[in-house]
Amino acid sequence: MIEKGFFTKLDEQFSLQISTDSNEDFIKILELNVAVHGEEIKEYIKRIYKEHPKKKDILWFYIEDNSTGQIISSLTLLPLKWKFEGKILPVCEMGFVGTLKEYRGKGLIDKLNEFYERVMMERGYLLSCLRGIPYYYRRFGYEFVLSLDERFSLSPNQIPSMELSHIDIRKAMRKDIDYIENQYNSNSNNYLISNSFDTESFYFKFMNDSFDDSKLSAYIVEENGKPEGYFLIGMSFDNEVYTIITSQLSSPQMIKLLQHLNENSKNEKDLILNVAEFSEFGKYLFSMGKLQSNYGWQIKIPDLKRFFESIKVVLENRIEKSKFNNLSKTVIISNYKQSIELIFTKGKIEDIKIESGYPDAEKCDVRIPGAMLLKLLLGDRTVDEINYIVKDARINPSSKKLIEILFPKVNSIPDTYY
């Protein structure tokens, strides 16, 4: 197994390594990231490298110039656990990707990604996600799936001015963590995909004294002295607008939150907030203002067979609750390069097979090209919605109802602890 301290010589000029978490490695990794991403990333890298509760599982891959000892390209594997309809899936986030300008065009990130995916397979990570620049990561098989950054704008005069003195907002404390966890888990049950709650990681990421684009602060919403919900506040990745994540809040509580944000905003014009569009707070904002822009998570599933084996019980539960509960059929799902065969017998998946090559149109239940298939598998879009974008997304008409049961469109709130 590839571990920390791994070393391999790529050629006479370059070597690929995984950091041992030494201070020497930290200084060189920091220098590279500051050179690539700017001075503002310095504290972010330092917190993750030295203080993160999961730092023993974080892997810092880098390529070194053998002649100088300088780190000239790197990326990081950041472990997560996402819930998929209640089932925990091991996931990893790719972060801190960069190469010094003078070394670009040599395929160094390609080589780092090759070893990143080897580690994914060895350690059982089913899915890789990232928050990165547009287009670049398509070369590695990533697709934009699931919401990440959705910005609403509303003018201050759109915020109701009603008196709400019975509702208070206070900073969350360590003693509030159990209450927040219960609220968090209750809210996440409304979504297909969500971050699995981890107390120490949550505290590290979301319960800070101050907030910026890499860390958030938590607040409790109280009504008549009793906790009724919470919200998390940080800055967007470009440090331009507030990022807000809330538990379930009533309309008066959401108004109180908007009043609080408006009072503390440094912007005298429109209030612009990054909020999940389909959350209750997002729906409320949409009813008042307008959706200004959006962005998404980029996701890759390297091994579809392993993924289907991991969500087998979820698919069986969906079938059991439907009119297909006694299904005996081989369901074939293709991305035009590989076809997954789900062999159902009396509503249970008896076997999962994978075949390479161009699919047989008559036998296939659904065909969606490449990583666009993930939009269906992860509940992001229906086949019809995907077909509107790419015309070679095809479904057998007789299988449409079955595919809608197996892969319904359901909102998700994936997140990260980094």
Secondary structure by P-SEA (a helix, b strand, c coil): cccccccccccccbbbbbbcccaaaaaaaaaaaaacccccaaaaaaaaaccccccccbbbbbcccccccccccbbbbbbbccccccbbbbbbbbccccccccccccaaaaaaaaaaaaaaaaacccbbbbbcccccccccccccccccbbbbbbccccccccccccbbbbbbcccaaaaaaaaaaaaaccccccccccaaaaaacccccccccccbbbbbbbcccccccbbbbbbcccccbbbbbbccccaaaaaaaaaaaaaacccccbbbbbcccccaaaaaaaaccccccbbbbbbbbccaaaaaaaaaaaaaaaaaaccccccbbbbbbbcccbbbbbccccccccbbbbbbcccccccccbbbcccaaaaaaaccccaaaaaaccccccccccaaaaaaaacccccccccccc
